[in-house]
Amino acid sequence: MIEVGESGSRSEWTRSDVMSETSRSDVDLAVPIGRLRLPNPILVAAGTFGYAREMERVVDLGRLGGVLPKTITWEPRIGNAPWRTVETAAGLLNSIGLDNDGIEAFIAHHLPYLRGLGSAVIVSIAGRTEDEFVRMADRLAIEPGIAALELNISCPNVAHGVDFGADAEKCRRVVSRVRGATDTAILTKLTPNVTRIADIAEGATEGGTDGISLINTVLGMAVDWRARRPLLGNRIGGLSGPAIKPIALRCIYQVAERVSTPLIGIGGIGSIDDVMEFLVTGASAVQIGTANYYDPTVSTRILDGLPDAVRELGARSVIEIVGSLEGLARPGARGPA
C-alpha cells in the first residue's frame, strides 16, 4: 500500500483563519483506492492542471491528495486543429486531441518535478492499441515516484480513443494486460458515452483495476449558425463542467451498485457540496477538472471545508460516508485494501 503526502485543512465554512492541527486531527481524510492510499480524496484531473508546475504559485500542491498531469502517449501528438475549446452556458467543450510531447519527454522533463510535490503522482496514459498501453505501463514501471497509472480509455477527441471504454471485454483485456505489466496501482477512466456504463466497470474490475474514474467528457457540439459551420476544428468535442454533474452522479450510482471497486468521481465538481454529493453516492475520491480554469485555488479551498462537512454527517472519517446514500444497494464494503 502506497502512502503519500500529508493533508492540511483550512475551514472556509465557519472562518478563514487557519485551523490548528489539534482541531483537524479528529477527522481522518485518508482514503484507500485498492493498493493506493491517498492522504485525502481531493485530486485534480488530467488535462486541466497542466504538469502542475503552472499552478505552483497559486496552489499548495503538497496538500492535494493527488495530481494527474496531462495525458501522455507513446509518441508525441500535435493534437487537433483549432478551435480546440468552446465555452458553453454551463461548461466547456474541448477537442484538444491529447496534445503532448510523448512518454520520453514526460519522463525527462516533467516527472522529476512531479516527484518532489509531496502528493501522489498519478500518470494518465493513452494508447492506440493494447500493446501500446502495456508498453507504456512497462516503461513507467521502472520510474520511481509514480503512485498510480490512470488508463485513459475514454477520450472522445482522438481516433479510437474510446474503443476500450465502450466494450466490456476489451476493457477487461487491456486492464488485465496492464495489470500483468506493472505492480503500480491502476485506475481506469471510463466514458459516459455508452449504453450501460456499469457493464464496462465490471470489465475493468474483472481485469484487476484498483479504481475506476467516472466520468470522462460527454459528447457535444457547438455551431455558428450564421457561418453554418461547427466551431470546433474536430467538429465534435467533449463537454465538461457543471452541465455534466448530474450525469456523472448517475454513473457513480449505477456503478457503485454493480461493483465494489473504489470509484473516483469526476464531472462538474466546484464546491464542497459537489464533493460531498459524490462521496455519499459512492465515490471514494474526486477529481476536480474544469473548475481549475476559472478558479485555480478551488481544490485547496474545498479541502479546507472537508473536515467540517464530514463532521456535519456525524462521521470522523471520509470512508465512513462513502456510499452512504439512502437506498444505495452496494455489492460489498469498500474498506482498506
ABEGO torsion letter per residue (X at the ends): XBBBEBBBBBBAAABABBBBAAAAAABBABBBBEABBBABABBBBBGAAEAGAAAAAABBAAABABBBBBBBBABBBAEBBOBABBBBAAEBBBBAGGBBAEAAAAAAAAAAAAAAAGBBBBBBBBBABAAAAAAAAAAAAABBGBABBBBBAABAABBGAAAAAABAAAAAAAAAAAAAABABBBBBBBBABBABAAAAAAAAAAAGBABBBOBBBBBBBBBBAAAGBBABAAGBBBBBEAAAAAAAAAAAAAAAAABABBBBBBGGBABAAAAAAAAAAGBABBBBBAAAAABAAAAAAAAAAAAAAAAAAGBABAAAABGABBGBBBABBBBBX
